[in-house]
Structures are given as structure tokens and as C-alpha cells.
């Protein structure tokens, strides 16, 4: 903090000037000339300081200036470095092998609930679910690959986008799309919160707007075998689903809830299984939600929560909208 220099006391009017002889009333010894004395070491230092004070102050000022500009230059460099480095990076997923397709539909003009979020640039609804070209893969013909991909796309649309399904308590609208032998275990998922890794169900009282959800991600496939040696066509879907909820908040994006999931689906080769096992299965699934009502999400249900994206220590809140973002993240609640 800068300090003001001491102010010189002005001459007060009530103080008389010295008498005409210039000495005033003073002792006689003060009127006599002093006897010359040899200056000692401290006197010589004061004399030297008086003679060189101008040069000394100039040198000190120059030194301080060099230190100041050095600090400014260092701070400026560090600032430029921070700008050049960009925002903190976040971990991403490893891309699966095999044929794949990425969402590529042109997004509609940004409007309403999604303004101010990355989802404003996502395609609407099923337009964001692009299927890769069907090709003969391993023991699966092109026709079989196309049929399997169509099953997965239909299941994705029902599980994440169908308003009748996501507002209903009955999961049969989705379950009947799977192989008969797979349905019993999937039904158990809907008796807990496990289903939330691959399907959306709204919490009681939650209301989404008329805006279609925004969708971005990819689908890939490959031929492989399961643990029992059965030949399967393994299809991996990785999508970010953005839903617009009614909210009293006035800040853009307050009502946007994000779900990011990765689901590994499989269709066995018809020659390796009985008829009841022929069809669509889920091998594994994982997901996270953001800007959610945490109490509802603990039950697998979706509703908007307090406006926030990512976790409390997330370096980039918009990362939750990135399909390449790893699903292995801290709890977003």
C-alpha cells in the first residue's frame, strides 16, 4: 500500500519571527563561533550520502523498474501460455472397432429450451441415430447385419425417445422387441434402477416440453463370439440424449437434462441358438445423467434438478454433451 510522505509543518501565525539581530533570545555560547572539529566516520558517511544522493536514487529507481517489468513480462508470458493451452482436457472413450456411423443430420435452427447449450446444434430425435452401412461381416450376411441394426435403432427410439414409453410404467413396449429368452431378466431391471442405463422413464410430476429431444452419437458393429462360443453380431451404441423440461428458471439451458449412455447389444447367429434366444439382447450398458434431480435419478427416473452440468470438480461443464466423453466420471450429484 502506498504511504503519503510526512507533511512539512507550516509556520504558525502565533509564533513570532526571530528578533532583528536574527538570533533572538539565545544563550551566549550559541552566539560564539563554534570550534572546528574533525569529522568522525558517521559524519563522513552523511557527507558522502549528501553528495551522491541523486545518483544513488537514480540507480535504485532503475533497479526497481527492471524488477517491475520483469514481473510484468513473466505474468504476461504465463497468461499467454494459459490462453494457448486452452481449457483443461477431460478423458474420452476408446472407439470400438468395426463399421460405424456418426450422427450427421443437420440440426434444426436453435430455438427455445436448448439455446445456450451444445445440444442446440444436435439433430432432433431419431434423426440423430445414424446407422452404418450394412456389410457382410464374419458369418453374418449383409441382410442379417441390416436387420440387426434396424432392431437396435428401433429399440433406441423406443427406450429414449418414445413419449408413450418414457411416461408409462409398463415396459412391455420395449421388452417385446427383445428375444423371448432375454425378456425375464430385462423385466427385473425395471423393478430396480438398472434400466436407466439403457432406457428413460420420467419421474412422477416431471414434464418435458414439446421440443423433441436432441441426439448425438454413433453406432458401430463387429462379428465376434460370446463367452459360450456363440457367434454374435455385437452392436455398440454411444449417444448423448438431451431433454427439455419445463422449468421456472429464466437462464438458457436451465431445463435441459443430459443422459449419456453406451450400450452393447448383440444378435446371435440363428444357426447357433434355439428360436427363443434368436433376436436382440443387451450385453452391458452404462450411463450418467447431468442437471438431474438426484433423488429421482437414484430410482432410475428422470427429472430436472438444480441447474448444473458435470460434477463439482469438472474442468469443462459442456463436456457432458460430448459423446466422446468417458462415462467413468465422478458422481454428478
Buried (B, 14 or more C-beta within 10 A) or exposed (E): EEEEEEEEEEEEEEEEEEEEEEEEEEEEEEEEEEEEEEEEEEEEEEEEEEEEEEEEEEEEEEEEEEEEEEEEEEEEEEEEEEEEEEEEEBEEBEEBEBBBBBBEBEBBEBEEBBEEBBBBBBBBBBBBBBBBEBEEBEEBEEEBBBBBBEBBBBBBBBBBBBEEBBEBEEBEBBBEBBBBBBBEEBEEBBEEBBBBBBBBBBBEEBEBBEBBBBBBBBBBBBBBBBEEEBBBBBBBBBBBBBBBBEBEEEEBBBBBBBBBBBBBBBBBBBEBBEEEBBBBBBBEBBBBBBBBBEEBBEEBBBBBBEEBBBBEEBEBBBBBBBBBBBBEBEEBB
